[in-house]
């Protein structure tokens, strides 16, 4: 990092809530932020239950998106740490290096690519534009809240970072963006996420095998339970 742009800095003393955090969109985003862990679940029911043509091309393109999204997620977690990535009022430092120098919200960008990847795998392509709009609305509101919180905590320092760094689309930083990364910690923290990918992949394999009709699988499960 150059001397004019520190890689990360400690949080200042607690400040008053910023105007950005008081806006209606930020307040809605705060509610979504608290429930962001399960919000993708109902979204995934459509690709799983709706009929779609699952060609080999769907699997290839879908996994490319998933791998790209997870690479972005890992880079973000390695730079920010497993605690710092959970943006809240307890955030300890403002991370401006690594992937965060290219975009302000790499974890959400990664999540978006991953869920879109699973939608592509499902073959329910009519749902793609709906999924894009749903995630765009959800993540935009959550980020409004998170940006308001960071502005409350870091003030002008965050506003300067916000001015020079893109919110969603990667843009090469105009400064040295090197900093400390904890890759081992990042990999360990993503184990549960990898398990979720395996479960989802197994479900989509089952969907393809039964042609989108889950009744044989349900009947088989009920039969084995009763037996």
C-alpha positions in Angstrom: 0.0 0.0 0.0 1.1 3.6 -0.6 1.5 5.8 2.4 -1.5 7.9 1.3 -3.8 4.9 1.3 -3.4 2.6 4.3 -4.3 -1.1 3.8 -6.6 -1.1 6.8 -7.1 1.0 9.8 -8.5 0.6 13.3 -12.1 1.8 14.0 -12.4 5.2 15.6 -14.5 5.8 18.7 -18.2 5.1 18.3 -19.9 8.0 16.4 -23.4 9.1 15.9 -25.5 7.2 13.4 -24.9 8.7 9.9 -27.7 10.1 7.7 -27.0 7.3 5.2 -27.9 4.7 7.9 -31.2 6.5 8.7 -32.6 6.3 5.2 -35.7 4.1 4.6 -33.7 1.9 2.2 -31.0 1.3 4.9 -33.6 0.4 7.5 -35.2 -2.2 5.2 -31.7 -3.4 4.4 -31.0 -3.8 8.2 -34.0 -6.2 8.4 -32.8 -8.2 5.3 -29.2 -8.2 6.8 -30.4 -10.0 9.9 -32.1 -12.7 7.8 -29.7 -13.0 4.9 -28.6 -16.5 6.0 -31.9 -18.1 5.0 -33.2 -15.7 2.3 -31.7 -17.7 -0.6 -33.6 -20.9 0.5 -37.0 -19.9 -1.0 -35.3 -18.6 -4.0 -33.7 -22.0 -4.6 -37.0 -23.8 -4.5 -38.0 -22.6 -7.9 -34.9 -24.0 -9.8 -35.3 -27.2 -7.8 -39.0 -27.8 -8.3 -39.7 -26.2 -11.7 -39.1 -28.2 -14.8 -36.0 -27.4 -16.9 -33.8 -28.9 -19.6 -30.5 -29.8 -17.8 -28.0 -30.2 -20.6 -24.2 -30.7 -20.1 -23.7 -27.1 -21.2 -25.8 -26.0 -18.2 -23.5 -27.9 -15.8 -20.4 -26.5 -17.3 -21.5 -22.9 -17.4 -23.1 -23.2 -14.0 -20.0 -24.6 -12.3 -17.8 -21.9 -14.0 -20.0 -19.2 -12.4 -20.0 -21.1 -9.0 -16.2 -21.4 -9.0 -15.7 -17.8 -10.0 -18.1 -16.7 -7.3 -16.4 -18.8 -4.6 -13.0 -17.5 -5.7 -14.2 -14.0 -5.1 -15.7 -15.0 -1.8 -12.5 -16.6 -0.6 -10.4 -13.6 -1.6 -12.8 -11.4 0.4 -12.8 -13.6 3.5 -9.0 -14.0 3.4 -8.5 -10.2 3.3 -11.3 -9.1 5.8 -11.2 -12.1 8.1 -14.0 -14.3 9.3 -15.2 -11.7 11.8 -14.7 -8.5 9.9 -16.8 -9.9 6.9 -19.8 -9.9 9.2 -20.3 -6.2 8.9 -22.0 -4.8 11.9 -21.4 -2.1 14.5 -18.6 -4.2 16.0 -16.5 -4.0 12.9 -12.9 -3.3 13.9 -11.2 -2.1 10.7 -11.8 -0.8 7.3 -10.3 -3.1 4.7 -9.3 -1.4 1.5 -6.8 -3.8 0.0 -6.9 -7.0 -2.1 -10.2 -7.7 -3.7 -11.7 -4.8 -1.7 -9.6 -2.4 -3.7 -11.3 -3.7 -6.8 -14.9 -3.6 -5.5 -16.6 -2.8 -2.2 -18.8 -5.8 -1.8 -16.9 -8.9 -3.1 -18.8 -11.3 -0.8 -22.2 -10.3 -2.3 -20.9 -10.4 -5.8 -19.5 -13.9 -5.2 -22.9 -15.0 -3.7 -24.7 -13.6 -6.7 -22.6 -15.5 -9.2 -22.9 -18.7 -7.1 -26.7 -18.7 -6.9 -27.0 -17.7 -10.6 -24.7 -20.6 -11.4 -27.1 -23.1 -9.7 -30.0 -21.5 -11.5 -28.2 -22.1 -14.8 -27.6 -25.7 -13.8 -31.3 -26.2 -13.1 -32.2 -25.4 -16.7 -35.0 -23.2 -15.5 -33.7 -20.3 -17.7 -37.0 -18.3 -17.6 -36.2 -17.7 -13.9 -32.8 -16.1 -14.6 -34.0 -12.5 -15.2 -36.3 -12.8 -12.1 -33.4 -14.2 -10.0 -31.2 -11.3 -11.1 -33.8 -8.7 -10.2 -34.5 -10.4 -6.8 -30.9 -10.5 -5.9 -30.2 -7.0 -7.2 -33.0 -5.6 -5.0 -32.1 -7.6 -1.9 -28.3 -7.0 -2.0 -28.8 -3.3 -2.9 -30.9 -2.7 0.2 -28.5 -4.7 2.4 -25.5 -2.8 1.1 -27.3 0.5 1.7 -27.5 -0.5 5.4 -23.9 -1.7 5.6 -22.6 1.4 3.9 -24.5 3.5 6.4 -23.0 1.6 9.3 -19.4 1.9 7.9 -20.0 5.6 7.3 -21.2 5.9 10.9 -18.0 4.2 12.2 -15.3 5.4 9.8 -16.8 8.7 8.6 -14.7 10.5 6.0 -12.2 7.7 5.6 -15.0 5.4 4.4 -16.4 8.1 2.1 -13.0 8.5 0.5 -12.8 4.7 -0.1 -16.4 4.7 -1.4 -15.6 7.4 -3.9 -12.6 5.6 -5.4 -13.9 2.0 -5.4 -16.7 0.5 -7.4 -19.7 -0.9 -5.5 -20.3 -4.0 -7.7 -18.2 -4.1 -10.9 -14.5 -4.8 -10.5 -12.2 -1.9 -11.4 -8.4 -1.9 -11.1 -7.3 0.2 -8.2 -5.1 3.2 -8.8 -2.8 2.4 -5.9 -0.8 -0.4 -4.4 -3.5 -2.8 -3.1 -1.4 -5.4 -1.3 -2.2 -6.4 2.3 -2.3 -9.3 4.7 -4.4 -12.3 3.7 -5.3 -15.3 5.9 -6.0 -18.0 3.3 -6.0 -21.0 5.7 -8.6 -19.3 7.9 -10.6 -18.4 4.9 -10.7 -22.0 3.6 -11.6 -23.3 7.1 -14.5 -20.8 7.4 -15.9 -21.9 4.0 -16.1 -25.6 4.8 -19.8 -25.3 5.7 -20.4 -23.4 2.5 -18.7 -26.1 0.5 -21.0 -28.7 2.1 -24.0 -26.6 1.0 -22.7 -26.8 -2.5 -22.4 -30.6 -2.3 -25.9 -30.9 -1.0 -27.3 -28.6 -3.7 -25.4 -30.4 -6.4 -26.8 -33.8 -5.2 -30.3 -32.3 -5.3 -29.9 -31.1 -8.9 -28.4 -34.5 -9.9 -31.5 -36.1 -8.4 -33.7 -33.6 -10.3 -32.0 -34.5 -13.6 -32.3 -38.2 -12.9 -36.1 -38.0 -12.2 -36.8 -35.5 -15.0 -37.9 -32.8 -12.6 -40.6 -35.1 -11.1 -39.8 -35.6 -7.4 -42.6 -38.0 -6.7 -40.6 -41.2 -7.3 -37.9 -40.0 -4.9 -40.5 -38.9 -2.3 -42.3 -42.3 -2.6 -39.1 -44.2 -2.3 -38.1 -42.2 0.8 -41.6 -42.7 2.4 -41.4 -46.4 1.6 -38.0 -46.9 3.1 -39.1 -45.0 6.2 -42.2 -47.1 6.7 -40.3 -50.3 6.0 
